[in-house]
Amino acid sequence: QISGGNHDVNTLAAIFSWEGKQYLDVWNNETSTCNRVRGRDASIYPPFNNESSSFDVFNTDVCRIVNLKTTKTTQYEYIEGIYVLMDIDQMKNENEADCYCTKQTRDLNGEFECLPLGFTDLNSCLKGPVLASYPHMLWANET
């Protein structure tokens, strides 16, 4: 279920459910914020953005919310635009209390532990041994 923004333009493309569910069954703790379907569709953003705007985008490819932050505004041939980057802390899952820590993949010591900063275990999402990181492991823990 996606909002058309009819009553409030700021809710344009806000996602309330996906495949008829308000919660995913991918991450630890079924009713956690990690499993809650929220955010917006990545193809449409609400109007009136500025350099302090941020967006929670529901990304079905990685079964989670991706937080995007506006870094600056720009203009190209009289068309205004914004630069948006993924939040650096997005791949934080070191804390065992964090619901993105699934402990389904072995670490460098062969133990089933939370992955270090900069990595996300997508095993439960993609039903296979897949880890995600920023390009070239940017901002990842040096271990």
N, CA, C and O atoms as a GROMACS GRO file, in nm:
protein
  572
    1GLN      N    1   0.085  -0.116   0.000
    1GLN     CA    2   0.000   0.000   0.000
    1GLN      C    3   0.090   0.123   0.000
    1GLN      O    4   0.177   0.138   0.086
    2ILE      N    5   0.070   0.210  -0.096
    2ILE     CA    6   0.150   0.331  -0.113
    2ILE      C    7   0.057   0.452  -0.118
    2ILE      O    8  -0.047   0.449  -0.183
    3SER      N    9   0.096   0.558  -0.048
    3SER     CA   10   0.017   0.680  -0.045
    3SER      C   11   0.033   0.757  -0.175
    3SER      O   12   0.143   0.769  -0.229
    4GLY      N   13  -0.078   0.808  -0.225
    4GLY     CA   14  -0.076   0.893  -0.343
    4GLY      C   15  -0.055   1.039  -0.310
    4GLY      O   16  -0.043   1.122  -0.400
    5GLY      N   17  -0.052   1.072  -0.180
    5GLY     CA   18  -0.031   1.210  -0.139
    5GLY      C   19  -0.151   1.299  -0.161
    5GLY      O   20  -0.137   1.421  -0.165
    6ASN      N   21  -0.269   1.239  -0.175
    6ASN     CA   22  -0.390   1.317  -0.204
    6ASN      C   23  -0.425   1.416  -0.094
    6ASN      O   24  -0.463   1.530  -0.122
    7HIS      N   25  -0.413   1.374   0.032
    7HIS     CA   26  -0.451   1.461   0.144
    7HIS      C   27  -0.333   1.540   0.198
    7HIS      O   28  -0.351   1.647   0.257
    8ASP      N   29  -0.212   1.488   0.179
    8ASP     CA   30  -0.091   1.555   0.226
    8ASP      C   31   0.022   1.522   0.130
    8ASP      O   32   0.064   1.407   0.122
    9VAL      N   33   0.070   1.621   0.056
    9VAL     CA   34   0.172   1.597  -0.046
    9VAL      C   35   0.301   1.543   0.014
    9VAL      O   36   0.379   1.479  -0.056
   10ASN      N   37   0.326   1.568   0.143
   10ASN     CA   38   0.446   1.517   0.208
   10ASN      C   39   0.443   1.366   0.229
   10ASN      O   40   0.546   1.306   0.257
   11THR      N   41   0.327   1.304   0.215
   11THR     CA   42   0.317   1.158   0.227
   11THR      C   43   0.321   1.090   0.091
   11THR      O   44   0.299   0.969   0.082
   12LEU      N   45   0.348   1.165  -0.015
   12LEU     CA   46   0.356   1.108  -0.149
   12LEU      C   47   0.455   0.993  -0.153
   12LEU      O   48   0.570   1.008  -0.112
   13ALA      N   49   0.411   0.879  -0.201
   13ALA     CA   50   0.492   0.757  -0.216
   13ALA      C   51   0.531   0.692  -0.083
   13ALA      O   52   0.620   0.607  -0.081
   14ALA      N   53   0.468   0.731   0.027
   14ALA     CA   54   0.495   0.665   0.155
   14ALA      C   55   0.439   0.523   0.149
   14ALA      O   56   0.326   0.501   0.105
   15ILE      N   57   0.519   0.427   0.194
   15ILE     CA   58   0.480   0.286   0.189
   15ILE      C   59   0.430   0.243   0.326
   15ILE      O   60   0.497   0.266   0.427
   16PHE      N   61   0.313   0.180   0.329
   16PHE     CA   62   0.254   0.134   0.454
   16PHE      C   63   0.253  -0.017   0.465
   16PHE      O   64   0.252  -0.072   0.576
   17SER      N   65   0.254  -0.086   0.352
   17SER     CA   66   0.261  -0.233   0.354
   17SER      C   67   0.320  -0.281   0.222
   17SER      O   68   0.316  -0.211   0.121
   18TRP      N   69   0.376  -0.402   0.225
   18TRP     CA   70   0.436  -0.462   0.106
   18TRP      C   71   0.389  -0.606   0.097
   18TRP      O   72   0.400  -0.681   0.194
   19GLU      N   73   0.337  -0.643  -0.018
   19GLU     CA   74   0.278  -0.775  -0.040
   19GLU      C   75   0.174  -0.807   0.068
   19GLU      O   76   0.162  -0.920   0.114
   20GLY      N   77   0.098  -0.702   0.105
   20GLY     CA   78  -0.011  -0.717   0.201
   20GLY      C   79   0.032  -0.725   0.346
   20GLY      O   80  -0.052  -0.749   0.433
   21LYS      N   81   0.161  -0.707   0.376
   21LYS     CA   82   0.210  -0.719   0.514
   21LYS      C   83   0.270  -0.588   0.561
   21LYS      O   84   0.335  -0.516   0.484
   22GLN      N   85   0.249  -0.557   0.689
   22GLN     CA   86   0.310  -0.439   0.749
   22GLN      C   87   0.447  -0.471   0.810
   22GLN      O   88   0.524  -0.381   0.841
   23TYR      N   89   0.477  -0.601   0.826
   23TYR     CA   90   0.606  -0.644   0.880
   23TYR      C   91   0.664  -0.753   0.792
   23TYR      O   92   0.592  -0.840   0.744
   24LEU      N   93   0.796  -0.750   0.772
   24LEU     CA   94   0.866  -0.857   0.702
   24LEU      C   95   0.893  -0.969   0.802
   24LEU      O   96   0.877  -0.950   0.923
   25ASP      N   97   0.934  -1.084   0.753
   25ASP     CA   98   0.974  -1.192   0.843
   25ASP      C   99   1.120  -1.230   0.816
   25ASP      O  100   1.155  -1.347   0.810
   26VAL      N  101   1.203  -1.128   0.799
   26VAL     CA  102   1.342  -1.146   0.757
   26VAL      C  103   1.440  -1.131   0.873
   26VAL      O  104   1.528  -1.215   0.892
   27TRP      N  105   1.426  -1.024   0.949
   27TRP     CA  106   1.523  -0.990   1.053
   27TRP      C  107   1.480  -1.043   1.189
   27TRP      O  108   1.366  -1.085   1.207
   28ASN      N  109   1.571  -1.039   1.284
   28ASN     CA  110   1.542  -1.085   1.420
   28ASN      C  111   1.426  -1.006   1.478
   28ASN      O  112   1.411  -0.887   1.451
   29ASN      N  113   1.344  -1.073   1.558
   29ASN     CA  114   1.230  -1.011   1.626
   29ASN      C  115   1.128  -0.960   1.523
   29ASN      O  116   1.144  -0.851   1.467
   30GLU      N  117   1.026  -1.039   1.500
   30GLU     CA  118   0.930  -1.012   1.392
   30GLU      C  119   0.867  -0.873   1.395
   30GLU      O  120   0.837  -0.817   1.289
   31THR      N  121   0.846  -0.816   1.514
   31THR     CA  122   0.781  -0.685   1.521
   31THR      C  123   0.881  -0.572   1.546
   31THR      O  124   0.842  -0.464   1.591
   32SER      N  125   1.008  -0.595   1.518
   32SER     CA  126   1.110  -0.492   1.538
   32SER      C  127   1.100  -0.385   1.429
   32SER      O  128   1.032  -0.403   1.328
   33THR      N  129   1.168  -0.274   1.452
   33THR     CA  130   1.170  -0.168   1.351
   33THR      C  131   1.240  -0.213   1.224
   33THR      O  132   1.213  -0.161   1.116
   34CYS      N  133   1.331  -0.310   1.236
   34CYS     CA  134   1.399  -0.361   1.116
   34CYS      C  135   1.301  -0.431   1.023
   34CYS      O  136   1.318  -0.426   0.901
   35ASN      N  137   1.201  -0.496   1.076
   35ASN     CA  138   1.104  -0.568   0.995
   35ASN      C  139   0.984  -0.484   0.954
   35ASN      O  140   0.908  -0.524   0.866
   36ARG      N  141   0.966  -0.368   1.016
   36ARG     CA  142   0.847  -0.286   0.987
   36ARG      C  143   0.859  -0.223   0.848
   36ARG      O  144   0.959  -0.159   0.817
   37VAL      N  145   0.758  -0.241   0.767
   37VAL     CA  146   0.753  -0.181   0.633
   37VAL      C  147   0.718  -0.033   0.650
   37VAL      O  148   0.612   0.002   0.702
   38ARG      N  149   0.809   0.052   0.605
   38ARG     CA  150   0.789   0.197   0.617
   38ARG      C  151   0.879   0.265   0.516
   38ARG      O  152   0.950   0.199   0.439
   39GLY      N  153   0.877   0.395   0.515
   39GLY     CA  154   0.961   0.470   0.422
   39GLY      C  155   0.881   0.509   0.299
   39GLY      O  156   0.760   0.529   0.305
   40ARG      N  157   0.952   0.519   0.188
   40ARG     CA  158   0.884   0.556   0.065
   40ARG      C  159   0.945   0.483  -0.052
   40ARG      O  160   1.050   0.420  -0.041
   41ASP      N  161   0.877   0.492  -0.164
   41ASP     CA  162   0.925   0.434  -0.288
   41ASP      C  163   1.042   0.520  -0.338
   41ASP      O  164   1.033   0.643  -0.335
   42ALA      N  165   1.148   0.458  -0.382
   42ALA     CA  166   1.269   0.532  -0.423
   42ALA      C  167   1.252   0.610  -0.553
   42ALA      O  168   1.336   0.694  -0.585
   43SER      N  169   1.147   0.584  -0.627
   43SER     CA  170   1.132   0.651  -0.756
   43SER      C  171   1.065   0.788  -0.745
   43SER      O  172   1.071   0.868  -0.838
   44ILE      N  173   1.001   0.816  -0.631
   44ILE     CA  174   0.931   0.943  -0.613
   44ILE      C  175   0.966   0.999  -0.476
   44ILE      O  176   0.959   0.928  -0.376
   45TYR      N  177   1.004   1.126  -0.472
   45TYR     CA  178   1.036   1.191  -0.346
   45TYR      C  179   0.936   1.303  -0.321
   45TYR      O  180   0.882   1.360  -0.416
   46PRO      N  181   0.911   1.335  -0.196
   46PRO     CA  182   0.818   1.444  -0.169
   46PRO      C  183   0.879   1.577  -0.212
   46PRO      O  184   1.002   1.589  -0.221
   47PRO      N  185   0.797   1.675  -0.240
   47PRO     CA  186   0.849   1.806  -0.282
   47PRO      C  187   0.906   1.884  -0.163
   47PRO      O  188   0.900   1.839  -0.048
   48PHE      N  189   0.961   1.999  -0.192
   48PHE     CA  190   1.009   2.095  -0.091
   48PHE      C  191   1.127   2.040  -0.010
   48PHE      O  192   1.128   2.052   0.112
   49ASN      N  193   1.224   1.981  -0.078
   49ASN     CA  194   1.343   1.931  -0.009
   49ASN      C  195   1.448   2.039   0.000
   49ASN      O  196   1.454   2.130  -0.083
   50ASN      N  197   1.533   2.028   0.101
   50ASN     CA  198   1.644   2.122   0.116
   50ASN      C  199   1.767   2.045   0.164
   50ASN      O  200   1.766   1.922   0.167
   51GLU      N  201   1.872   2.116   0.201
   51GLU     CA  202   1.998   2.052   0.238
   51GLU      C  203   1.991   1.973   0.369
   51GLU      O  204   2.084   1.899   0.400
   52SER      N  205   1.884   1.987   0.445
   52SER     CA  206   1.872   1.911   0.570
   52SER      C  207   1.769   1.799   0.560
   52SER      O  208   1.736   1.736   0.660
   53SER      N  209   1.717   1.773   0.442
   53SER     CA  210   1.616   1.668   0.423
   53SER      C  211   1.680   1.530   0.431
   53SER      O  212   1.796   1.511   0.393
   54SER      N  213   1.603   1.435   0.480
   54SER     CA  214   1.645   1.294   0.477
   54SER      C  215   1.523   1.210   0.443
   54SER      O  216   1.410   1.250   0.467
   55PHE      N  217   1.549   1.092   0.388
   55PHE     CA  218   1.441   1.005   0.343
   55PHE      C  219   1.469   0.863   0.388
   55PHE      O  220   1.583   0.816   0.382
   56ASP      N  221   1.366   0.795   0.432
   56ASP     CA  222   1.374   0.651   0.454
   56ASP      C  223   1.313   0.586   0.332
   56ASP      O  224   1.194   0.605   0.304
   57VAL      N  225   1.392   0.508   0.259
   57VAL     CA  226   1.346   0.443   0.137
   57VAL      C  227   1.336   0.294   0.164
   57VAL      O  228   1.431   0.233   0.213
   58PHE      N  229   1.222   0.235   0.132
   58PHE     CA  230   1.204   0.091   0.147
   58PHE      C  231   1.262   0.023   0.025
   58PHE      O  232   1.214   0.042  -0.087
   59ASN      N  233   1.367  -0.058   0.046
   59ASN     CA  234   1.437  -0.125  -0.064
   59ASN      C  235   1.411  -0.274  -0.056
   59ASN      O  236   1.462  -0.342   0.034
   60THR      N  237   1.333  -0.326  -0.149
   60THR     CA  238   1.298  -0.468  -0.147
   60THR      C  239   1.416  -0.557  -0.184
   60THR      O  240   1.416  -0.675  -0.149
   61ASP      N  241   1.517  -0.504  -0.253
   61ASP     CA  242   1.634  -0.584  -0.292
   61ASP      C  243   1.716  -0.628  -0.171
   61ASP      O  244   1.778  -0.733  -0.174
   62VAL      N  245   1.716  -0.547  -0.066
   62VAL     CA  246   1.792  -0.580   0.055
   62VAL      C  247   1.702  -0.597   0.177
   62VAL      O  248   1.750  -0.608   0.289
   63CYS      N  249   1.570  -0.599   0.154
   63CYS     CA  250   1.471  -0.624   0.260
   63CYS      C  251   1.485  -0.530   0.378
   63CYS      O  252   1.472  -0.572   0.493
   64ARG      N  253   1.511  -0.404   0.352
   64ARG     CA  254   1.527  -0.311   0.464
   64ARG      C  255   1.509  -0.167   0.420
   64ARG      O  256   1.496  -0.135   0.302
   65ILE      N  257   1.507  -0.081   0.519
   65ILE     CA  258   1.499   0.062   0.497
   65ILE      C  259   1.640   0.114   0.472
   65ILE      O  260   1.735   0.075   0.541
   66VAL      N  261   1.654   0.200   0.374
   66VAL     CA  262   1.781   0.267   0.347
   66VAL      C  263   1.759   0.415   0.373
   66VAL      O  264   1.670   0.477   0.314
   67ASN      N  265   1.839   0.472   0.463
   67ASN     CA  266   1.824   0.613   0.496
   67ASN      C  267   1.913   0.696   0.404
   67ASN      O  268   2.034   0.674   0.397
   68LEU      N  269   1.852   0.790   0.335
   68LEU     CA  270   1.925   0.879   0.244
   68LEU      C  271   1.922   1.020   0.300
   68LEU      O  272   1.818   1.066   0.348
   69LYS      N  273   2.035   1.088   0.294
   69LYS     CA  274   2.044   1.225   0.345
   69LYS      C  275   2.086   1.318   0.233
   69LYS      O  276   2.175   1.287   0.154
   70THR      N  277   2.020   1.433   0.228
   70THR     CA  278   2.055   1.535   0.130
   70THR      C  279   2.185   1.601   0.174
   70THR      O  280   2.198   1.642   0.289
   71THR      N  281   2.282   1.612   0.083
   71THR     CA  282   2.410   1.672   0.118
   71THR      C  283   2.424   1.815   0.066
   71THR      O  284   2.486   1.898   0.132
   72LYS      N  285   2.366   1.843  -0.049
   72LYS     CA  286   2.370   1.979  -0.102
   72LYS      C  287   2.271   1.991  -0.217
   72LYS      O  288   2.223   1.892  -0.272
   73THR      N  289   2.241   2.116  -0.250
   73THR     CA  290   2.155   2.142  -0.364
   73THR      C  291   2.244   2.183  -0.482
   73THR      O  292   2.358   2.225  -0.464
   74THR      N  293   2.191   2.169  -0.601
   74THR     CA  294   2.267   2.201  -0.721
   74THR      C  295   2.173   2.255  -0.828
   74THR      O  296   2.051   2.251  -0.811
   75GLN      N  297   2.229   2.304  -0.934
   75GLN     CA  298   2.147   2.352  -1.045
   75GLN      C  299   2.219   2.319  -1.175
   75GLN      O  300   2.341   2.335  -1.187
   76TYR      N  301   2.143   2.272  -1.272
   76TYR     CA  302   2.197   2.242  -1.404
   76TYR      C  303   2.101   2.298  -1.507
   76TYR      O  304   1.987   2.254  -1.517
   77GLU      N  305   2.148   2.393  -1.584
   77GLU     CA  306   2.067   2.458  -1.686
   77GLU      C  307   1.927   2.495  -1.635
   77GLU      O  308   1.826   2.458  -1.695
   78TYR      N  309   1.925   2.567  -1.525
   78TYR     CA  310   1.803   2.620  -1.463
   78TYR      C  311   1.715   2.514  -1.398
   78TYR      O  312   1.602   2.545  -1.357
   79ILE      N  313   1.762   2.392  -1.388
   79ILE     CA  314   1.686   2.287  -1.319
   79ILE      C  315   1.753   2.261  -1.185
   79ILE      O  316   1.871   2.226  -1.179
   80GLU      N  317   1.677   2.280  -1.077
   80GLU     CA  318   1.732   2.258  -0.944
   80GLU      C  319   1.728   2.110  -0.909
   80GLU      O  320   1.635   2.038  -0.947
   81GLY      N  321   1.829   2.066  -0.837
   81GLY     CA  322   1.836   1.927  -0.794
   81GLY      C  323   1.904   1.917  -0.659
   81GLY      O  324   1.950   2.017  -0.604
   82ILE      N  325   1.909   1.796  -0.607
   82ILE     CA  326   1.974   1.773  -0.479
   82ILE      C  327   2.066   1.651  -0.490
   82ILE      O  328   2.037   1.557  -0.564
   83TYR      N  329   2.175   1.654  -0.415
   83TYR     CA  330   2.262   1.538  -0.401
   83TYR      C  331   2.216   1.462  -0.278
   83TYR      O  332   2.198   1.519  -0.170
   84VAL      N  333   2.196   1.333  -0.294
   84VAL     CA  334   2.149   1.249  -0.184
   84VAL      C  335   2.245   1.131  -0.169
   84VAL      O  336   2.277   1.064  -0.267
   85LEU      N  337   2.290   1.106  -0.046
   85LEU     CA  338   2.381   0.995  -0.018
   85LEU      C  339   2.322   0.905   0.089
   85LEU      O  340   2.243   0.949   0.173
   86MET      N  341   2.361   0.779   0.086
   86MET     CA  342   2.320   0.685   0.190
   86MET      C  343   2.392   0.720   0.320
   86MET      O  344   2.511   0.753   0.318
   87ASP      N  345   2.322   0.714   0.429
   87ASP     CA  346   2.378   0.743   0.560
   87ASP      C  347   2.494   0.649   0.590
   87ASP      O  348   2.482   0.528   0.572
   88ILE      N  349   2.606   0.703   0.636
   88ILE     CA  350   2.725   0.623   0.666
   88ILE      C  351   2.695   0.514   0.769
   88ILE      O  352   2.748   0.404   0.758
   89ASP      N  353   2.611   0.542   0.866
   89ASP     CA  354   2.580   0.446   0.972
   89ASP      C  355   2.481   0.338   0.929
   89ASP      O  356   2.442   0.254   1.010
   90GLN      N  357   2.441   0.338   0.804
   90GLN     CA  358   2.341   0.243   0.755
   90GLN      C  359   2.384   0.098   0.774
   90GLN      O  360   2.299   0.012   0.798
   91MET      N  361   2.511   0.069   0.763
   91MET     CA  362   2.561  -0.069   0.773
   91MET      C  363   2.608  -0.102   0.914
   91MET      O  364   2.694  -0.188   0.932
   92LYS      N  365   2.552  -0.037   1.013
   92LYS     CA  366   2.591  -0.063   1.151
   92LYS      C  367   2.508  -0.180   1.203
   92LYS      O  368   2.385  -0.172   1.207
   93ASN      N  369   2.573  -0.286   1.242
   93ASN     CA  370   2.501  -0.402   1.295
   93ASN      C  371   2.584  -0.477   1.397
   93ASN      O  372   2.564  -0.596   1.420
   94GLU      N  373   2.679  -0.408   1.458
   94GLU     CA  374   2.770  -0.472   1.551
   94GLU      C  375   2.706  -0.507   1.685
   94GLU      O  376   2.747  -0.603   1.749
   95ASN      N  377   2.609  -0.432   1.726
   95ASN     CA  378   2.548  -0.452   1.856
   95ASN      C  379   2.452  -0.570   1.850
   95ASN      O  380   2.366  -0.576   1.762
   96GLU      N  381   2.466  -0.663   1.942
   96GLU     CA  382   2.380  -0.782   1.940
   96GLU      C  383   2.232  -0.747   1.957
   96GLU      O  384   2.146  -0.824   1.915
   97ALA      N  385   2.204  -0.632   2.017
   97ALA     CA  386   2.064  -0.592   2.034
   97ALA      C  387   2.004  -0.543   1.902
   97ALA      O  388   1.882  -0.535   1.889
   98ASP      N  389   2.089  -0.511   1.806
   98ASP     CA  390   2.040  -0.461   1.678
   98ASP      C  391   1.976  -0.575   1.600
   98ASP      O  392   2.033  -0.684   1.588
   99CYS      N  393   1.860  -0.551   1.546
   99CYS     CA  394   1.787  -0.658   1.477
   99CYS      C  395   1.846  -0.694   1.341
   99CYS      O  396   1.804  -0.794   1.282
  100TYR      N  397   1.942  -0.617   1.289
  100TYR     CA  398   2.007  -0.656   1.164
  100TYR      C  399   2.122  -0.755   1.188
  100TYR      O  400   2.178  -0.807   1.092
  101CYS      N  401   2.155  -0.781   1.312
  101CYS     CA  402   2.258  -0.880   1.346
  101CYS      C  403   2.190  -1.016   1.349
  101CYS      O  404   2.126  -1.052   1.448
  102THR      N  405   2.205  -1.092   1.242
  102THR     CA  406   2.135  -1.221   1.232
  102THR      C  407   2.218  -1.340   1.276
  102THR      O  408   2.163  -1.446   1.305
  103LYS      N  409   2.349  -1.325   1.283
  103LYS     CA  410   2.441  -1.433   1.320
  103LYS      C  411   2.421  -1.557   1.234
  103LYS      O  412   2.427  -1.670   1.284
  104GLN      N  413   2.396  -1.538   1.105
  104GLN     CA  414   2.378  -1.651   1.014
  104GLN      C  415   2.500  -1.677   0.927
  104GLN      O  416   2.503  -1.775   0.853
  105THR      N  417   2.600  -1.590   0.936
  105THR     CA  418   2.721  -1.606   0.857
  105THR      C  419   2.841  -1.602   0.951
  105THR      O  420   2.845  -1.522   1.044
  106ARG      N  421   2.938  -1.688   0.926
  106ARG     CA  422   3.058  -1.694   1.011
  106ARG      C  423   3.146  -1.571   0.987
  106ARG      O  424   3.159  -1.522   0.875
  107ASP      N  425   3.208  -1.524   1.095
  107ASP     CA  426   3.303  -1.413   1.083
  107ASP      C  427   3.441  -1.468   1.048
  107ASP      O  428   3.455  -1.586   1.016
  108LEU      N  429   3.543  -1.383   1.052
  108LEU     CA  430   3.679  -1.424   1.014
  108LEU      C  431   3.737  -1.531   1.107
  108LEU      O  432   3.829  -1.603   1.069
  109ASN      N  433   3.683  -1.542   1.228
  109ASN     CA  434   3.728  -1.643   1.323
  109ASN      C  435   3.647  -1.771   1.314
  109ASN      O  436   3.669  -1.864   1.392
  110GLY      N  437   3.553  -1.777   1.220
  110GLY     CA  438   3.470  -1.896   1.205
  110GLY      C  439   3.352  -1.903   1.299
  110GLY      O  440   3.285  -2.006   1.307
  111GLU      N  441   3.325  -1.796   1.371
  111GLU     CA  442   3.215  -1.791   1.468
  111GLU      C  443   3.093  -1.723   1.406
  111GLU      O  444   3.105  -1.636   1.321
  112PHE      N  445   2.975  -1.765   1.451
  112PHE     CA  446   2.852  -1.699   1.409
  112PHE      C  447   2.831  -1.578   1.500
  112PHE      O  448   2.772  -1.590   1.607
  113GLU      N  449   2.879  -1.464   1.458
  113GLU     CA  450   2.870  -1.340   1.534
  113GLU      C  451   2.814  -1.229   1.446
  113GLU      O  452   2.796  -1.247   1.326
  114CYS      N  453   2.786  -1.114   1.508
  114CYS     CA  454   2.745  -0.997   1.431
  114CYS      C  455   2.860  -0.956   1.340
  114CYS      O  456   2.977  -0.962   1.380
  115LEU      N  457   2.829  -0.916   1.221
  115LEU     CA  458   2.933  -0.872   1.128
  115LEU      C  459   2.986  -0.735   1.170
  115LEU      O  460   2.914  -0.658   1.234
  116PRO      N  461   3.111  -0.704   1.136
  116PRO     CA  462   3.166  -0.574   1.174
  116PRO      C  463   3.100  -0.459   1.098
  116PRO      O  464   3.028  -0.480   1.000
  117LEU      N  465   3.127  -0.340   1.145
  117LEU     CA  466   3.075  -0.218   1.083
  117LEU      C  467   3.106  -0.217   0.934
  117LEU      O  468   3.218  -0.246   0.892
  118GLY      N  469   3.006  -0.184   0.854
  118GLY     CA  470   3.025  -0.173   0.710
  118GLY      C  471   2.972  -0.290   0.631
  118GLY      O  472   2.976  -0.287   0.508
  119PHE      N  473   2.922  -0.393   0.699
  119PHE     CA  474   2.870  -0.511   0.630
  119PHE      C  475   2.730  -0.544   0.679
  119PHE      O  476   2.697  -0.522   0.796
  120THR      N  477   2.648  -0.595   0.590
  120THR     CA  478   2.515  -0.644   0.626
  120THR      C  479   2.500  -0.784   0.570
  120THR      O  480   2.532  -0.810   0.453
  121ASP      N  481   2.453  -0.874   0.653
  121ASP     CA  482   2.430  -1.013   0.614
  121ASP      C  483   2.291  -1.022   0.552
  121ASP      O  484   2.191  -1.002   0.620
  122LEU      N  485   2.285  -1.053   0.423
  122LEU     CA  486   2.157  -1.062   0.352
  122LEU      C  487   2.110  -1.206   0.336
  122LEU      O  488   2.020  -1.233   0.256
  123ASN      N  489   2.169  -1.297   0.411
  123ASN     CA  490   2.134  -1.439   0.404
  123ASN      C  491   1.984  -1.461   0.425
  123ASN      O  492   1.920  -1.532   0.347
  124SER      N  493   1.928  -1.401   0.529
  124SER     CA  494   1.786  -1.423   0.558
  124SER      C  495   1.695  -1.353   0.456
  124SER      O  496   1.581  -1.395   0.437
  125CYS      N  497   1.744  -1.250   0.392
  125CYS     CA  498   1.667  -1.177   0.291
  125CYS      C  499   1.668  -1.250   0.157
  125CYS      O  500   1.563  -1.271   0.096
  126LEU      N  501   1.787  -1.288   0.112
  126LEU     CA  502   1.803  -1.345  -0.021
  126LEU      C  503   1.810  -1.497  -0.023
  126LEU      O  504   1.825  -1.558  -0.129
  127LYS      N  505   1.800  -1.557   0.095
  127LYS     CA  506   1.802  -1.705   0.108
  127LYS      C  507   1.929  -1.765   0.049
  127LYS      O  508   1.926  -1.868  -0.018
  128GLY      N  509   2.042  -1.698   0.076
  128GLY     CA  510   2.171  -1.747   0.030
  128GLY      C  511   2.282  -1.668   0.094
  128GLY      O  512   2.256  -1.564   0.155
  129PRO      N  513   2.406  -1.714   0.083
  129PRO     CA  514   2.519  -1.648   0.149
  129PRO      C  515   2.563  -1.520   0.077
  129PRO      O  516   2.654  -1.523  -0.006
  130VAL      N  517   2.500  -1.409   0.110
  130VAL     CA  518   2.530  -1.281   0.047
  130VAL      C  519   2.557  -1.177   0.155
  130VAL      O  520   2.478  -1.160   0.247
  131LEU      N  521   2.670  -1.107   0.142
  131LEU     CA  522   2.702  -0.995   0.229
  131LEU      C  523   2.699  -0.869   0.145
  131LEU      O  524   2.736  -0.871   0.027
  132ALA      N  525   2.656  -0.758   0.204
  132ALA     CA  526   2.655  -0.630   0.134
  132ALA      C  527   2.747  -0.534   0.207
  132ALA      O  528   2.760  -0.539   0.330
  133SER      N  529   2.810  -0.445   0.131
  133SER     CA  530   2.892  -0.339   0.188
  133SER      C  531   2.881  -0.218   0.096
  133SER      O  532   2.821  -0.224  -0.011
  134TYR      N  533   2.938  -0.108   0.141
  134TYR     CA  534   2.950   0.006   0.051
  134TYR      C  535   3.049  -0.032  -0.059
  134TYR      O  536   3.123  -0.129  -0.043
  135PRO      N  537   3.053   0.042  -0.169
  135PRO     CA  538   3.148   0.009  -0.275
  135PRO      C  539   3.292   0.000  -0.223
  135PRO      O  540   3.339   0.086  -0.149
  136HIS      N  541   3.359  -0.106  -0.262
  136HIS     CA  542   3.499  -0.129  -0.224
  136HIS      C  543   3.518  -0.130  -0.072
  136HIS      O  544   3.625  -0.095  -0.022
  137MET      N  545   3.415  -0.170   0.000
  137MET     CA  546   3.416  -0.179   0.147
  137MET      C  547   3.446  -0.044   0.214
  137MET      O  548   3.504  -0.040   0.322
  138LEU      N  549   3.405   0.063   0.150
  138LEU     CA  550   3.422   0.197   0.202
  138LEU      C  551   3.360   0.208   0.341
  138LEU      O  552   3.250   0.158   0.363
  139TRP      N  553   3.428   0.270   0.435
  139TRP     CA  554   3.386   0.293   0.574
  139TRP      C  555   3.372   0.164   0.656
  139TRP      O  556   3.320   0.168   0.768
  140ALA      N  557   3.417   0.052   0.604
  140ALA     CA  558   3.407  -0.074   0.677
  140ALA      C  559   3.514  -0.080   0.786
  140ALA      O  560   3.616  -0.013   0.779
  141ASN      N  561   3.486  -0.164   0.886
  141ASN     CA  562   3.582  -0.190   0.991
  141ASN      C  563   3.708  -0.249   0.928
  141ASN      O  564   3.698  -0.332   0.837
  142GLU      N  565   3.825  -0.209   0.974
  142GLU     CA  566   3.950  -0.252   0.911
  142GLU      C  567   3.985  -0.398   0.936
  142GLU      O  568   4.078  -0.449   0.874
  143THR      N  569   3.914  -0.467   1.023
  143THR     CA  570   3.947  -0.609   1.046
  143THR      C  571   3.902  -0.686   0.932
  143THR      O  572   3.919  -0.807   0.930
   0.00000   0.00000   0.00000
